[in-house]
Amino acid sequence: MSEDYRSMWESLGLDLTAHDALLGVLGTFYRDIYLTRKNRPEGMGYFDFVMSEVHGLRIKELLEEKVAGRKIIGSYCVFVPEEIVLAANATLVGLCSGADFAVEEVEKVLPRNTCALIKSSFGFKLGKVCPYLEAADMIVGENTCDGKKKAYESLDALVSNLYVMDIPQVKSEKGRELLKAEFWRFKEAAEALTGVTIDTERLKQGIRTVNAKRRALHRLTALRAADPAPISGLDALLASQVSFYDNPQRFTDAVNKVCDELEKRIAEKEGVFAPNTPRVVVSGCPMAVPSWKIPWIIETSGAVIVGEESCVGERGIRNLTDDAGQSVEALMEAIVDRYFKIDCAIFTPNPDRLAHIEEMVRAYKADGVIHYGLLFCQPYLMESIPVAKALEDKGIPILRIDSDYSMEDVGQLKTRIEAFVEMLR
Ligand code: BJ8
């Protein structure tokens, strides 16, 4: 961290001792996983810098935005439409966390058998270590899985600014109507928070900014089809993770710069792994920072990850929002259309997700799929069984892994993943 931010963290009510401990662990983990790797694209230096300042400079920027009258909205899900947030002159930041923290405190308010992602988010609140959460003017929860739905009832007692959005669970006409009504309600809530009336121009600009960000990420994902792979899965995941925190325009530029470099690498047949290295698509639960365990094991076991079918990955960024509409109503319809396509496992049935996994295997010339389910995540664990069967029926090898954020299972996972990679060869 290039500056002393202690007074800033103190003003946000963070527990400085706990926060120091968290940053220490995060820094060491990051150094071991990322900074010691060879042959990374130079453009990843930007993402290393963002990570080194993720609780420093970026928080300072957000607090400066607040002083200038902008609001900060925090979210736990890719269903929260950033287009509307930007149109209301607010900034969206991701609040999901990928590390265990204050576990004892968390288990006083949530059952032990709750998925690690939800427990982690509570741990960051109860442990007073998340400056994003404390800086947010509004926290948006969403009724997706049962775990989150019920957890927001408990979170409401811990924060004063929770807004809960209902999300359909069926892709029917009624389901779309529900999403549309909820997005209009959210638009009004965002307007009430910021005092800004969202007009056509503002909404169009919001859509364009988010589309540009997604386009840059689409460009990055497409380049990963090359063999040898020009970028590691760990680095591509890092870019996806940073997209939830960073300024959208700056992030878009940084991703495009990395893509320019990757295009040169591809032209020169330069890769991060040798040609014909076994190629894997990872599919399943989102991997929030610093959830790098699984990709790290995979990429130190002889395989390269060429795509993530996850909300911190393609599920979160697929499909652009049509910006051609000439009224707020038309643009809102386009936003509803785009988000209604998200194929989260909370939907029943959810055939689009399987089709997307197959499409990714084809597009990225993957040799197999590793399905990652967080322990106690019913939607993804349940869905992993029919997904595995359907892929196996089509001759696509798949390994199902259920894990959490602890490092206790690293040895066992490594053995299973190495055996799977060996089989792919
Ligand atoms: S759109 S995947 S971000 S809900 S891991 S909390 S599902 S028990 S995170 Fe998600 Fe939105 Fe869907 Fe994406 Fe529940 Fe499972 Fe935990 Fe999960």
Boltz pocket constraint, residues with backbone or C-beta under 6 A from the ligand:
constraints:
  - pocket:
      binder: B
      contacts: [[A, 76], [A, 77], [A, 78], [A, 79], [A, 115], [A, 116], [A, 117], [A, 118], [A, 144], [A, 145], [A, 146], [A, 147], [A, 148], [A, 284], [A, 285], [A, 286], [A, 311], [A, 342], [A, 344], [A, 345], [A, 346], [A, 374], [A, 376], [A, 377], [A, 378], [A, 379], [A, 380]]
      max_distance: 6.0
